[in-house]
Amino acid sequence: MPPLASTTFSDLLQEVQRFWTPLPDKPEETPEGLLAALWSTACGAPVSVDRAPKAALPALDEASAARLRELIERRKSGVPLAHLTERQTFLGLELLAGPDALIPRKETEILGRAALAKITCMARKRGPLVVIDVCTGSGNLALAYAYYEPQAQVLASDLSAEAVRLARRNREFMGLTARVDVRIGDLLEPFEDAAFLGRCDFLSCNPPYISAAKVKEMHPEIARHEPQAAFNGGAYGVSVLMKLVKNAPRYLRPGGWLGFEVGHGQGPGLARQLERNAAFVAVETYSDAAGEIRAILAKCKPVRA
């Protein structure tokens, strides 16, 4: 083996390719991107796989080469790439990542884009908005709303104190401290206040939606390294969503929108439930490239003129 500092990218790429396996929920990760992200991180410039430089990587010295070797070994053992780089992109934003919250997924961008389209449209018509994101995790959805729509006052919550700390760190990292309020608590409980009841323009949630039985079947990279509370949705995977749908109308203003992510196979049934719910008047579904419903938006019943 050549000295660590003289190790080339192609040398290490062959090693990465031998242990790398594609993960459906992380399509952005390739052997080349993985290695580039770890290489940059080892040299003191942590970066997500999406932002990893494709050329002109910094030269390795003995110390950075040793760090790179350690990072590769940890990745080989199953530690998620985003935990090693402490970075993950979401809707074009570079965020801090770690084991305290679920790593933002590309599939959640389906909900993010649909939500932002509604939020932007409402802001143009009405001006300043109140937007709430529950089960916020690292704060990825909440921060995207605030970043892309300056007229949105964004509030977020999570039951996990560790996730709330990470979301607040991301709020500072993004320079959005004055625009995003992150609170600890179960779903909407932190907003049980006259200032929010019946006044929310958009309410979103990326809930735990994996059934308890399927949690045991999850890839070890997820099951061993990411917080189970972030993906375990109870016996049928919809316990959090049922609670959310029941309580959301108390917080939404007439004509406001509820949006949430759903797991594989859950979309059609949940959409039908919302269509039968008298509190909502319009239901929209958003699918992935395979045609699977992954996000649902429902409009709160407006006041009749």
N, C-alpha and C positions, 0 to 999 in steps of 0.2 A: 504494500500500500504506500502511495507517495506521502511525503510529509503533509500534515494537515493544512498548512498555509498554502501549499501548492496544489491542493486538490481542485480539480476543475468541475465546472457545472455538469458537464457530460458524465464525469465519473460518478458523481453523486446521483444524477438522474437515473442511471441504470440501477442503482441500489433502491431508490424510491419506487421505481417501476416494478421491482420484484415483490414489494409488499403492498403496494397501493391497490385498493379496490374501490370502484365507483359506488357512491351512495346516492340513491334516488332523491333524497331530500337536500343534497348539497351538489347540484349539477355544476356549480361554478368551480369546484375543486378538480383540478387535473394534476398529474405528476409534475408537469412543468411549473404550473402556477403554485402548487404546494411548495416546491423547492425554492422558487424565487421569493415567496413570502417568508419562508424560514430563513433564507440567506440574508435578506434585508433586515429581518428582525435580529438575527445574530450580530449584525453589524451596527446595531443601535438605532435602527430606523424601522420600528414595528409597523407593519402594514397588512391589510387584509389581502386575501388571495385575489380579489377583484382589482385591487390597486397595486399589486406587486409589479415591479418593473420587469418588462420583458427583455430588456437589453441594458447594457452598461451597469451591471451589478457592481457594487463596491468590492474592492479587493479584500481578501481575507488575510488577517494576520493570525498569529498563533492563537490568540485569545478568542477572536471571533470564530475561527475555524473550530475550536474546541466547543464553543457554544452551539454552533451549527450542528456538530456531531451529536451533542446532547439533545437538541431539539428534534432531530431526525429520529433518534432512538425513542424519544417519548411519543412521537407521532406513530412510529411503528408499533408501540405498545397499545395504541388505541386512544391516546389523548386527542381530543378534537383540535383541528388546526387553529380554530379561532381562540381556543384557550391558550395556545402557545404563542400566537402573535398578539393576543389581547385586542384584536381588531376584527370587525365584520362590517361589510357594507349593507345598506338597506335603502332601497329607492335612491341610489346614488350618493347616499350619505355615509361617511366613514364613522363608525361608532366603536366605543369600547365594548369588549366582550369578555366573558369569564364564566366560571362555574356557578356564579350566584343567580343566573337567570338563563332561560332558554336562549340558545343562539338564534338570532333572527334568520328566518328561512326565506328563500326566493318565493315560495308559494304564498307567503303572507303578503307579498307585494301585490297580489291580486286584490286583496281587501284594501290595501293601502291606496292603490290607484283609483279604485271605485269610490272610496271614501273621499279622497282628495278632489275628485271630479265634482261630487256633491257639495263639499265644503267650499270650493272655489266659486261654484255657481251661486250658492246662497250668499257668500260674502259680496259678490258683485251686485246682488239685488238688495241685500239688507244691511251691509256694512259689518261692523264687529259681531263676532259669533262666540258662543260658548261651546266648546268641544270637550267631551270627556272620553278618556280611554281607560278601561278597566282590564285587569290581568295584564298590566302594561309590561311586565318583565324588565327588559333592559331599557324600556322607554322608546323603542324604535318607531312605533306608530305615532305616539304623541309628539315626538320630536319632528317627525316628517311633516305632520300637520302644521306645526308652528313654523317650521323652516319655509315651507312652500306657500303658506297662506298667512301673511303678516297680520291680517285682521282677526285671526283666530286666537282667542284666549283659551289655552289648553290646560286641562287638569287631568291627572292620571293617578291610578291607584294600583296597589298590589298587596296581597296578603302576606307576602314574604318580605321581611325586613331587609334581607340580603339583596333581593331584587330592587327594592326601593333605593337602597344605597347606590347600586350600580346605575339605576335610572337617573339619580341625582348627579352622579359623576358625569354621565353622558350629557346631561343638561348643561353642566359647566363646560364640558369638552366642546360642545356645540355653540357655546356663547348664547344660550337661550334661557338663562336663569330667570330673567325678568318676564318671560313669556310662558313658562311651563311650571305648573305647581304639581309636585309629586307627593302623594299621601299614602300612608300605610293603612290597610283595612280591607275588608271583604267586599269585593265588587263595588256597589254604589254606597255602602254605608258611610264612607268618609264625606259624602256629599249630601247627607241628610240635613239640608239647610234650606231655608226659604230662598236663599240666593240662587239655588240651583233647581229646586223642584219646579217642574213645568217650564224651565227656561233653557234647557239644553238643546242646541241646534243639531248636533250630531253626537251620537254615543256609539263607541266601537269597543270591540272585544276580540282578542285572539285567545280563546279559552283552552283549558285542558280538554281534549276531546277524544283521547284514546281510551277505549274500554279497559277496565281493570284486567280482564282476562288477556287482552292483547299486549299489555305492558310487558309481560314476561317474554313475549316473542320479539320484542324490539331489538334492533341492532345493539350490540354491547357498547358501541361508542356513545349511544344516546343513554341507554339504561344505566351505565356505570358512571357517566361523567356529567350528565345534565340533571337538574333538580326534578325528581319524579312528580312533585306537585304541579309542575308546569305542563305535564302532558297526560296525567292520569285523570280521566273524566268520569270516574265512577263505573258502576256496573254496566251501563250502556253507552258511556262516553258522552252523555248529553246533560248530565245533572247541572253543571254550571250554566249551560245555555238555557235550560228551562227556568232557572231562577232569574237569569238576566231578562228573558223575554217577559216574564211575569212582572218584574219591577220597572222595566224601562219606561213604560208610558207615564209613570209618575214624574219622571225627570225630563222627558222630551216635551218641547213646546209643540203645539198643534202644527203639523207640517214638518216637524223635525224628523230626522232619520236615525234608525238603528242599523248598525252593520256589524257582522261578525264572520269569523272564519269557521269552516266546518271540515270534518274529516271525511275520508273516502266513504261513499255510500250514504252519508247522512243528509246530503243536500236536498234531495227530492222530498223526503218526509218532513223535514223542518220547514221547507218552503210551503208545503201544503198546510202545515199547522198555522203558519203566519197568515196565510190567505184566509183561513177560517177565523182568525182572531179579530174580533170587532174593533180592537184598538188600532189596527193598521188598515190602510186603504190601498197600498201598492206594495208589491213584493218583486224584487229584482234579483236574479241569480247571475253569478259570474263564474265561468269555468276555466279550467287549465287547458293546456294544449291537447290533452287527451279527451277533452269533453266532460271531465268530471267537475261537478259543482264544488267550488272551494270557498266561495264567499256569498253571503246573502245580505241584501239591504231591504229594509222595510220602512215605509213612510207612516209616521204617526197620523192618526185621523185628524184632519184640520177642522177648525171651527167653521161652521156654516155661516155664510154672510146673511 
